[in-house]
Amino acid sequence: MKTTDFINNISAYIDRHALISQGDAVLVCVSGGADSVCLLDVLYRLREKYDMRLYVCHVNHMLRSDADSDAEFVRRLAERMNLPFECRIVDVAGMAKSAGIGVEDAARRARYAFFGEIKQKYNIDRIATAHNKNDNAETVLMRLIRGSGTDGLKGIEPIRADGIIRPILDCGRSDIEDYLAAIEQPHVEDYTNAQPIYFRNKVRIELIPTLAREYNAGIVDTLNRTAQILRADAAYLAQTAQNAANTAILADTDGEYTDIAALLSLDDAIAIRVLKIAIAKAADSDKNISFDTLMRCCDMAKHGKSGDIADIGGGRVMQREYGKLRVMQASKRQADAAEFCLELPLNTQITAPNGMCFYAELVERQNMAIGGGKNIEYFDYNRISSNIYVRSRRNGDVLLPYGMSGKKKVKDILMDSKVPRQQRDLCTIVTAGDDIIWAAPFRRSAMFAVDDDVVEILKISCYDVGDV
């Protein structure tokens, strides 16, 4: 493809999706890799067409020995184009450890927080990121593997409500590299991209090549077409649900509520989305709400009685009040009433009624530290002779903490650890038979500890769906 054709295709994509308006101030996020360098170069060449004011930013994640040289490369690139440049250094590994999250998640949070600050500083209209067609295919597969509906499988959107745009989303990675080679524009290489150490890397390096080789040579294009179809479907469903929410979500002296009769008059696909809108409005948050949570609320609307509750995570419940569903803060009485006990099989994710997700798997010793944090614990699998269960906390629950000769009440452990009362009420208990091995995610038992002789190691992970 000629370089002029490549640029014209991107310009047409920008126009088709109304990504940039005349006179916009556009912040270009540049890592120094091929994708972001290509994005910056093309937007620089198109700046006069759109009368754009361009700004460049870079985040140094401090994860590689050559991170400083990458930042310097981007600085010089912006300087050569005479564009304003902003750089931030973030200890992403330390941030991930202190927050108990993965390194990739921490890096993403650091980047978007920085983007938001620059947006305010320069009155930015659009923030351009270098997601491309291959990134989109990877995202669709990752969400399919983890479990997702239409809203997840629609993949990466060309433009978000917060002004983030993806001008090269319709470009393949090989076309991007060919373009840079044709204009003799260097870029930096992140060697960790070639290592299968993260979920996305494994999908890119192992899964997609296997699918392309053995099943569909055009798998990347196929996944992008599927995502495009689902984006259209999701947009229609979202608008239909919003229209329905305008009549189903009402207000009285106690605040907003969802009218059950109006909700039950809707198809399930729309009713579930209306409940999602109601929960998001009440919690003042756009965080994802799990399908299991929405189905519990929907079932309560169909079959429940006044006073029934469904835990929706984040210290909140949805409660039925005769013909109304109302989101409110969880009280201790409500938390105690939401009793449950679920088996946790290996290699199967389960979502408890309180919104906590759990996953159990066997790992090798060298993988114990990967992705570690307060939401992950390890146990000697060979010494566990009973099934693993996840259940609600009960009065009188006790476990054997490290360094103590006797057991201690879970309630006292949480109080001594200064865990807020609302979080204590929603603590989730993991058991091996009748033995409590973890008051998740706060404190584990000393039972079944992993020592130097352990052969099979059980890894149990948990997270609150409200935090995803």
N, C-alpha and C positions, 0 to 999 in steps of 0.2 A: 504494500500500500504506500502510495506517495505521501510525503509529509503534509502536503497541502490537503489531501483527501482526509488524512487522519484528523487534522485540525478542524476542517469543515464538518466532519461527522460529529465531533465533540460540540461544536458551535450549534449544530442542528439539534443535538440532544438537549443542550441548555435551553434553546428556544422552545422545544417541544414540551418541556416540563416547567417552563418559566422559572428557571433556577436563578437567573440574574436579571435585574431591571437596569435601565439606563441610570447611570450615576451612582450605582451601589458601591459601598465600601466593603471589600471582600478580604477576609483574613484567610490566608492559605497556610494550612498546617503541614509542615515539611519535616520529615524524619531524616531525609537524605537518601532514602532508598529510591529505586527506580520509579515506583508509582507516584510518590509525592513530588519528585523532581520533574517528572513529566507533567503533572498537574500544574505546577508553578510555571513551567515554560510555556504551556499552551495558554493559560490565562494571561500571562504577560504578553503574548502575541495577540490576544483578543482584547486587550485592555482598551484600545481606542474604539473598537466596535461598540462596546458597552459603556464607554466613558467610565471605566472602573478605577477606583482607588484601591491599590493592592497593598496588603500588609503581610508579613511573613512571621511565623512563630515556630519555635522548636522546643521540645521538652527532652531534657537529658535525664534519663531514668536511672543512671548510675548502675546499670546492670552488666555492662561489658567494659573491658579494659580500653576499648577504642571509642567509648561514648563521648569523651571530650573532643576527639578529632571529628566525629560526626557533627557535633554542634558547631565546630569551627568551619566545617565544609558548608553547612547551611548559611552561616553568617556571611561567608565570603560570596556565596551565590546571591544572597539578597543585596549585598553591597554592590556587586557587579551590575545588578539590575536597578540600583539606586532606590531600593524599597525599604521602608521602616522594618526593623527586625526586633523581635522580642524572644528571649530565651529564659527558661526556668530549669533549675537543677532540683530534682526530687529524689530522695532516697526511697525508691519504690519498694525495695526489699524490706526495709525497716517499716514502711507504712503498711505493707501486707502483713507483717508479723504482728504489729501492734493492734491492727484491726481484725486479725483472725480471718483474713480473706486471701484469695490466690493472688499471685504476682500479676497475672494478666489483668485481673479485675482492678487491682490497685493502680496499675499503670493507666488503665482507661479512665478511672476516676480522677487521677492527677491531671491527665491531659484535658479532660472536659472542664474541670474546675479552672484551669489556666485559660482555656479558650473563653470562658465566661467573663473572666476578669479583663481580658484584652478587649472583648466586645464592648464592655462598659467604657473602658478607657478611651477608645477611638471611635465610639459610636458606630460600631460595625453593623452592617446590614445582613451579611451572609458569612458563614464560616464554611470554607471548602475543605473537605477531607478527600483522601485519595483512594477510597474504596473502588474496586474494579469488579469486572465480571467474575473473575476467579474467587475473589473474596465473597461475593454473593452466593456462589455455588457452595462454598465451604460453610457459610452461615446456614443455608437451608438444610444441608446434611446434618450439621451439628444439632440444630433444633429438632430435626426429625428423629435423630438418635435419642435425644434427651426426652422427647415427647412434646408435641406442640400442636396447636390448632391452626386455623387459617391465619390468624394475626401473626403467628410466629413464622409460618412457612412462606409468607409473602416476602421474606428476606429483607435485604437492605433497601430502604426507600430512597428515591432520588433526592427528595427534599423532606425535611422534618419541620414540624410546627415551630421549633425554636430557631429556625433559620440556618440549620446545618444542611449543606448541599453536597452532592456527590457527582461532580461534572463528568468524571471518567468511568462511571459505573457501567457503561455499555462497552467498555474497552477490555479486551483480553490482555492477560499479562504478557504474552508473546508479542502482541502488537505494540505494547508500551515499550518493551525492550528494543524492538526493531526501530521504533521512532527515535529513541535516544541514540541508538547507534548511527542512524542516518544523519542526525544533526550533530553528531560527535559531542554529545553532552554526557560527561561522566556522572556517576552517582556512587554512593557507598553501599557496601553489602553488609547485612547483619547476619553473621555466621550462625546465630541461634535459629534463624528461620529454617535452616537445613537439618535441625536436630529435632527428633520427635519427642520433645520434653513437655509440650503442652497439647491440650486436646485439639486445638485448631491445627497445630503443626502436624499431628498424626493424621488428621483428615486430609490435609493438603499433600503430605509426603507419601502416605500409605494408602488411604482409602480411595481417593479420587483416581490416582493412577491405576489401581486395581480395577475399578469400575470402568475406566476408559479402555483398558487393555482387554478385559474379559467380557464386558457386557455392552458398552455403548461408547464408541470413540468420541462422540460429541456430548458427553455427559455434562460438561460445564454449560454449554449452550442449552441443553435440555432443562437443566435445573433453573437456569435464568428465565426460560420461557414459562416454566411452571410457576415460578415466583411472580412473574408479570401477570399471569392469569389470576393467581390468588390475591395479588394486590388489588385488582379490580373488584374481585368478589368481596374482599375484606372492606373496601371502601363503601361498597353498596350496603353491606350488612351494618357497618358502623353508622351510616347515615340513617338507615331504617331504624336501628336501635335508638339513636338519639331522638328521632321523631317520636318513637313510642315512649321514651323516657320523659319527654315533655308532658305527657298526659298521665303516666303511671307513677312518677315521683312527685309527690305533693308535700304540703307542709301544714302543720297545725301548731298549737301553742307549745308543743314539746319539740318542735323542729321538723326536719324532713323525714318522710317515710315513703315506702313503696306500697302502693295499693295492690293487695293480693288479687282481687278480682280482675283488675286491669292487667296484671302480670300474667295470670293464667289464661287470659284471652289471646295471648301471643304464642306463636310457634316457639318451641324450645330454643332454637338458635338465636332468636331475638330476645327472649325472656332472660336467657343467661347473660347476654350482653347488657341488658337493662340493669340487672343485678350488679354487674361489674361497674357500671356507671354510678349506681347508687353508693356502692362501697367506696369507690374512688373519691366521690364528692364528699362523703362523710369523713373520710380519713384525710382529705385534702392532700392526696398523693396520687401519682400516676404509676406507682410501682405495680408490677404484674401481680395478678391474683390468680391462684392456682385453679385449674379446672375442677379438682376435687372439692375445693372450698365452695365454688359457685354451685356445684351439683348438690352439696349438702343444703345450701340455702334454698335452692329450687325445690328439693324434696320436702323441706320444711314448709314451703309455701303450699305445696300440693297436698301433703298428708299430715302436717303437724297440727298442733293445737295451741291455743293461747298460752304463753309462758315458755314455750320451747325456745331453745337457743342453739345457735351454731357458731362455733369459734371461727373467726376469720383471720386470726393472727394479729400481731402487733398490739396485743392487749385490748382488742376489740371483739365484740360479738354482734351477730345479727339476731334480734329477738322478735318472736311473733307476738303481736298484740291484737288478738281477734283477727280483723281483716287487714292488718298492717304489718309490714316488716320494717324494723327500725335498727339502725346501726348505733351502738353505744359502747362506752367503755365497759370492759369486763369487770364485774365485781367478784369478790372472793366466793360468794355463794354461787354465782354463775359458773366460775371456773371449776369449783368442786363438783357441780352438777354434770359437767361434761365429761363423764367417765368413758374410758375406752381401753381396750387391750388388743393389740394387733401383733401377729407373728411377723418377724423380720427374716425372710429367707435370704440366702446368699444371692448376690447379683440381681436383686430386685429392689427398685426404689419404692418406698411406701410413704404416703402422706397421712400423718395422724390428724384427727379431728381438730387439734389445736393449731394446725397450720405448720407443724414441724415436719420436714422431710428427712427420711433416714435411708442410708444405703450401706449394706454390709458386703465385704469382699475379702478374699484371701490375697495377701501380698507377700512379696519377698522382702527380706530384711533390708536390702539396699534401697528399697522404695519407701521405707517408713517415713523418712523426713520430707518427702515430696508433698507439697501442699499442706503441710502440717499446720496446726493452729488449735484454738480452743474448741473448734467444732469437729475435731477428729480425735479418736482414741484407738489404741491398739491393745489386743488381748491374745493370750496363749490359746490358740484354737483347740489344740489337742487335749487340754485340761477341761474344756467345756463339754459336758455330756448331755446337756439339755438344749432345747430349742431357744432361740433368742426372741424376746418379745419387747414391744414398745407399748407403754401404758401411761395413763394419767397418774399423777402423784396422789397418794392416799395418806390419811392421818396415820402416824406411827411408822412410816417408811424409815428404814435405817440402812446405812451402808458402812463398810469398813474403810475409812480413809487411810492413805499412806501415812506411816509414822505413828500410828495409834494401835494400841493393843486390843482395843474393843471397838464395837460399833457405835455409831452416833446417828441421831435422828437427822434425816435430810433437811427438815425444817430448820434445825439449829445450825447446820452447816451453811445453809443459804443465808441465814441471818448473820452469822459470824463473818461471812464473806461480803456482807453489805449489799447483797443482791436486792434491788428494789422490790417492794411487796408485790406489785402487779406481775413482775417477771417470776417471782417465787411461786405465785399461784398457778402459773402456766408451765412450770418446770416439767420436763418429760422424763419418765423413768425407763431405763433399758435394763432388762433382766435376762439372766440365763436360768431358765426354770423359775424358781422362787427367789433366787439370789439377785439383789440389785447390784449391777456392775457399773452403772453410770447414771448420775442425775444430770441428764443432758440439758444444755451444754456446759453446765457449771462445774461439776466435780465427779471424778470417776472413783471407783472402788480400787482397793489394793489387790483385790482378787484377780487371778488369772493374769498377773503382770508378765510382761515379756522380758525374759532374761537371755543370757548368752546361749542357752541350750535349746531355745524354742525353734521348732522346725516350721510349723504352720502358724502364720500370724493373721489374726482377724482384725481388719480395719473397719471401723464403723464411723461414718460421716453423718452429720446432721446440719440442717440449715433451716431458717425460717423463710417460708415462701414469700413473706412480705418484704424480705431483704433482697430478692432476686430482681 
